């Protein structure tokens, strides 16, 4: 990328792009093919042996998917990236590459429900032990490390209570201990937070969310060093096969071009909504890193740029019954899981995204029965607030 094209907004449009010399396609083509033709048997043999670059089979690589990977590597300031068919595909691949039977993981205790289920279910069945600790307490993370610890895992802000992990301290702990660090950056996207800049080793995304931005695809991304990405492609993606299709990759490339604009609007709207919720008498507590009342507000100012994200969680004074009434009475807000779409999405984590946890696990993770999660969309902020106000006033 030339120096004059170094700004994030420009890179989001141009990084990784390729133009066809003939017939001169302006937009990246969709290579909707499962296999690729060899000129002769010698070329096929050389490609399979890794002696010649080129495509063989879309599970092993595809030109459209490769443009997406190069663009994401650029935006995250990473050496390389690999795309997957889902965010959980990316997260699973990171663990499968780094862990073996008898290994140990230290994870922050408040994480996405399916990641929690993966760590407590499949990973433990494979002989991998997991310790969950408070992500806001670096010394607690340090104390949980054992000789057999092979991964330090976190996400920030945490899903869904919005606790913020100190990326710099987390990365430093990993380096001191010789343990790779993995961060799920789904909630923020590289438009607002770039964990590798703070020394994190591997970053994963559910690209379904802000990266795609329109709620019309399922995808995952892993970024890191060239060597690690190459190992994941060869050892995990090739054999497990959680590949991303060319059309979804093309949709993601298109979505990334507007990522900076969308994230700026998400950030602005979320701040306005968070301030409204903070002042409403029906709301007991608001969790948003952009509010000075947030315990890690100063930390968020330090490691985020351009805003504090579009995700908010809050608790109602009337508890879970008030939450049900709110969710069933909103009009503009869409009652649905996921996040990062153009429209505002509202959901109840304890009974939806984190329903794999029992009551004790929810309580330990800081997820109360009345907690509501809000993904603030791109509508006019006054309309979002008006919808919430009507329902909250009725409580």
FENZISUL-V495888 format. One record per residue. N is the residue number from 0. D_LAST is the distance of its C-alpha to the last C-alpha in Angstrom with 2 decimals. Layout:
N;D_LAST, N;D_LAST
//
This chain:
0;53.69, 1;55.57, 2;54.73, 3;53.60, 4;51.02, 5;49.52, 6;46.11, 7;43.18, 8;42.28, 9;45.90, 10;46.19, 11;43.12, 12;45.09, 13;48.64, 14;48.73, 15;50.36, 16;50.93, 17;54.15, 18;55.86, 19;58.26, 20;61.75, 21;62.51, 22;60.96, 23;59.08, 24;55.45, 25;53.11, 26;50.10, 27;50.42, 28;51.62, 29;49.97, 30;52.60, 31;51.48, 32;54.22, 33;54.50, 34;57.98, 35;60.34, 36;64.03, 37;66.80, 38;69.92, 39;72.09, 40;72.12, 41;72.91, 42;69.80, 43;67.64, 44;69.21, 45;68.74, 46;65.03, 47;64.48, 48;66.45, 49;64.39, 50;67.51, 51;66.29, 52;62.87, 53;61.44, 54;59.11, 55;59.84, 56;56.80, 57;53.17, 58;51.98, 59;54.22, 60;53.33, 61;52.70, 62;53.30, 63;49.88, 64;48.12, 65;50.46, 66;49.45, 67;45.81, 68;46.92, 69;49.02, 70;46.28, 71;43.77, 72;46.46, 73;47.07, 74;43.43, 75;42.91, 76;46.32, 77;47.55, 78;50.99, 79;49.86, 80;47.04, 81;46.77, 82;44.36, 83;42.89, 84;41.28, 85;37.92, 86;36.38, 87;36.98, 88;40.56, 89;40.98, 90;39.47, 91;41.56, 92;44.66, 93;44.34, 94;44.20, 95;46.96, 96;49.23, 97;48.88, 98;48.64, 99;51.07, 100;51.21, 101;51.25, 102;49.28, 103;46.18, 104;43.01, 105;40.90, 106;37.40, 107;34.34, 108;31.89, 109;28.81, 110;29.89, 111;29.07, 112;28.78, 113;31.89, 114;33.94, 115;33.07, 116;34.14, 117;37.33, 118;38.27, 119;37.64, 120;39.04, 121;41.79, 122;42.90, 123;43.36, 124;45.20, 125;47.51, 126;48.30, 127;46.14, 128;44.26, 129;41.02, 130;39.64, 131;36.05, 132;35.55, 133;33.20, 134;33.63, 135;33.14, 136;36.15, 137;39.40, 138;41.49, 139;39.55, 140;40.36, 141;43.96, 142;44.25, 143;43.13, 144;45.98, 145;48.88, 146;52.29, 147;51.08, 148;47.93, 149;48.26, 150;44.85, 151;42.18, 152;38.99, 153;35.77, 154;33.13, 155;31.55, 156;28.77, 157;28.03, 158;25.93, 159;23.01, 160;22.59, 161;24.57, 162;27.20, 163;30.32, 164;33.84, 165;36.85, 166;38.88, 167;42.05, 168;42.16, 169;41.32, 170;44.12, 171;46.53, 172;45.92, 173;46.69, 174;49.90, 175;51.03, 176;50.53, 177;51.92, 178;48.78, 179;47.21, 180;43.65, 181;41.18, 182;37.97, 183;35.37, 184;34.65, 185;32.31, 186;29.25, 187;31.36, 188;34.39, 189;37.72, 190;36.52, 191;34.58, 192;36.14, 193;39.59, 194;40.07, 195;43.79, 196;44.36, 197;43.41, 198;45.84, 199;43.76, 200;46.06, 201;43.99, 202;40.80, 203;38.96, 204;36.40, 205;34.42, 206;35.75, 207;33.37, 208;30.74, 209;31.49, 210;35.24, 211;35.05, 212;31.94, 213;31.49, 214;30.29, 215;33.57, 216;35.63, 217;35.87, 218;38.07, 219;38.78, 220;40.91, 221;42.84, 222;44.68, 223;47.23, 224;50.97, 225;53.41, 226;54.94, 227;51.71, 228;50.48, 229;53.92, 230;53.77, 231;50.36, 232;51.68, 233;54.85, 234;53.71, 235;50.21, 236;49.33, 237;52.74, 238;52.74, 239;49.09, 240;48.62, 241;44.95, 242;46.10, 243;44.27, 244;45.59, 245;47.17, 246;44.77, 247;41.65, 248;43.60, 249;44.33, 250;40.67, 251;39.93, 252;42.79, 253;41.38, 254;37.87, 255;39.31, 256;40.97, 257;37.68, 258;36.04, 259;36.53, 260;35.06, 261;32.02, 262;31.35, 263;31.64, 264;28.92, 265;26.66, 266;27.25, 267;26.62, 268;23.38, 269;22.05, 270;22.94, 271;21.13, 272;17.90, 273;18.30, 274;18.83, 275;15.72, 276;13.55, 277;15.64, 278;14.83, 279;11.04, 280;9.77, 281;6.87, 282;10.00, 283;12.62, 284;15.49, 285;16.83, 286;20.06, 287;22.16, 288;25.90, 289;26.02, 290;24.05, 291;26.49, 292;24.22, 293;24.97, 294;27.73, 295;30.02, 296;29.46, 297;33.19, 298;34.23, 299;32.12, 300;33.80, 301;37.12, 302;36.92, 303;34.78, 304;36.09, 305;34.47, 306;30.85, 307;28.49, 308;27.50, 309;24.72, 310;22.80, 311;19.70, 312;17.85, 313;14.87, 314;13.07, 315;9.52, 316;9.46, 317;8.04, 318;10.97, 319;12.04, 320;9.90, 321;6.69, 322;9.38, 323;10.57, 324;7.66, 325;7.70, 326;11.46, 327;11.85, 328;10.16, 329;11.91, 330;15.11, 331;17.41, 332;16.73, 333;18.84, 334;17.83, 335;21.09, 336;22.91, 337;25.53, 338;25.28, 339;27.34, 340;27.25, 341;27.17, 342;23.69, 343;20.48, 344;19.83, 345;16.80, 346;17.29, 347;16.83, 348;20.12, 349;20.48, 350;20.60, 351;22.15, 352;24.39, 353;25.07, 354;25.21, 355;28.93, 356;28.13, 357;27.77, 358;25.42, 359;28.06, 360;28.72, 361;25.10, 362;24.85, 363;28.19, 364;27.11, 365;24.08, 366;21.62, 367;18.84, 368;17.09, 369;13.70, 370;15.47, 371;14.65, 372;17.68, 373;17.83, 374;21.19, 375;21.09, 376;23.38, 377;25.84, 378;23.94, 379;23.78, 380;21.43, 381;19.97, 382;19.02, 383;17.34, 384;15.35, 385;14.54, 386;13.22, 387;10.97, 388;9.90, 389;9.09, 390;6.80, 391;5.26, 392;5.37, 393;3.80, 394;0.00
//
